[in-house]
């Protein structure tokens, strides 16, 4: 899965975030990429106690 568009969305959304803080918007953007990967049966482990 090409991460380029998701990366660009993540930067834009995180910088422009006005709801719940930067982390909420960051997590939403990364979750969108992970969901697209899941559709292609690719597991992306990105959540941790420190992130989202």
C-alpha positions, -999 to +999 in steps of 0.1 A: +000+000+000+015+033-010+020+053+022+026+086+004-010+099+003-016+087+039+016+104+050+006+137+034-029+134+050-014+126+084+009+157+083-020+180+071-045+166+096-022+166+126-010+202+119-046+214+114-061+194+142-086+213+163-104+185+181-090+165+210-054+175+204-028+165+178-027+129+189-063+123+181-059+135+146-026+116+142-041+084+154-071+088+130-048+093+101-026+063+109-056+041+115-068+049+080-036+036+066-037+005+087-073-002+076-063+000+040-034-024+047-058-048+064-079-048+032-049-062+014-042-087+043-012-067+055-009-064+093+006-031+105+013-030+142+014+006+152-005+010+184+014+009+217+009+021+252+027+054+242+010+059+208-028+060+204 
